[in-house]
């Protein structure tokens, strides 16, 4: 079965330092990849998406992600963490042969220390 | 910015009772979805809906579940006879089109607690 794996359940960084949230997906034809963020008591907000255009994707709030087909990865990065970045981040994948169903990773909780 | 709205934000119900969760998708969207997240588990797909019919459903979406678009704005999820294991956050979502890669917009979720 197709799947997506978020390698870290929790990541803790200091404010102002880089953020790296890791995501790998099971290989298949033409994945579309997304990162969603969920702040406490809020819905799932789209950060960015990759749909077979440029492999480096820029999103909102300074986040970006790079699609690496050879590594089946789509890691999320940000050069400098802000306190407001503290939230749960979900890597999400869909494939051409999976209809319209999104497959979610288990989530990574980002903690930002002052 | 347009958003998907869900009501109620939180509902507590007794086992065996019927529950209806309501959603107002973004107005020009044509595809509608329900996902759920049991506490501590992954977000899971339940059902997609287009042109007044279910286009895809997961194995979770059994006969106890139904969806409906009763008018031009609302999209509902009904659970006929709730079980303890139905306790979860239920997310409604919508998109303009249905092809993979199209952006799906989510609501803030409805917490359902079955006691």
Interface residues (C-beta under 8 A of the other chain):
Chain A: X30 X32 X34 X36 X41 X42 X43 X44 X45 X46 X49 X51 X52 X90 X94 X95 X96 X98 X99 X100 X101 X102 X103 X104 X105 X106 X107
Chain B: X3 X4 X31 X33 X35 X41 X42 X43 X44 X45 X48 X55 X56 X58 X91 X93 X95 X98 X99 X100 X101 X102 X103 X104 X105 X106 X107 X108 X109
